[in-house]
């Protein structure tokens, strides 16, 4: 015979239900929420007054995940089944808060959006024809709350979420669905890109060397600036993301040509959002983050192809000045300088009060690669500079000549 339930058991059950409901509500809010794992001493759940942040202990989250997983698979959700959507949606939210790589829960949320948009499209199929196209419909609430939910997960200081390929891919899919649903003007696209940049940089601070976050930002930039949408299909399937990122070498003059539907070019979008300044400042605050430097190199390449060489050279020179001023000895910053020098042909960095000697490009336009950059020094140090193309650790020759 089972023991009778006590007041403590009832209190614990009610607390677990409250924690579950609080976590599930993250996936249905109109605002983003910062989620954090708390030490056990602070209690199982903490929330602030405006519901913009919450903390939960690991033990409480595991109990909520166990309940959510049982509810999710008991409901046996299928693409055609619209019943118990609220129950399954709540369960999928809690599952993804615990496990960022749960593909089944993530794909169910995709199918729910596709089903909703398909229903919305069929409702307007019998509208009378008009010579002027109707204005784009407002963004469905389901897409809006899904954007906020993914931003909450990716921007929170959780264990793996900020570096989750599954969540970044899911957000990229959402971006493509939104752009199919609404044709954004350039000003709206600039605002959208700014928000995505803020999210990516926050995620990169939570998880340094965040390759997945900056890869997402590259694809988003290509999607917004190059119109990387395939208009042959009216609705994106649950697993389709088709975004082409232009290669950084061999990009022709037409790579940044205006897209007929939007009139937006990638270089114009970068300029409107001040993306180069934002990334330069972020990289100088995080000089050891190789992923950030490589993204800065990527957007400098895009801007250089758009014809703005002066801004590109100024940024590279500022980075060299910073590295020498703080005597930076690690790889990421000097690898960026090495690659930028070979790619852009940086000509001269003037001497400054910090003791920066002249740097010259002796191979500009001659395809000499990294060997094109030389130090203008006197004495035995000058003899140590390699005459040929440097090897895999060629960045070290920049650091070894610091004052």
ABEGO torsion letter per residue (X at the ends): XBBBBBAAAAAAAAAAAAAAAAAAAAAABABBBBBBBBBAAAEABBBBAAGABBBBBAAAAAAAAAAAAAAAAAAGBBAABABGAAAAAAAAAAAAAABAABAAAAAAAAAAAAAAAAAAAAAAAABBBBABBBBBBBBBAAAAAAAAAAAAAAABBBAAAAABAAAAAAAAAAAAAAAAABBBBAAAAAAAAAAAAAAAAAAAAABBGBAAAAAAAAAAAAAAAAGBBBAABABBBAABBBBBBBBABGBBAAAABBBAAAGBBAAAAAAAAGAAAAAAAAAAABAABAAAAAAAAAAAAAAAAAGBAAAAAAAAAAAAAAAAAAGBABAAAAAAAAAAAAAAGBABBBBBAAGBBBBBBAABGAGAEAAABBBBBBEAAAAABBABBBBAAAAAAAAAABX
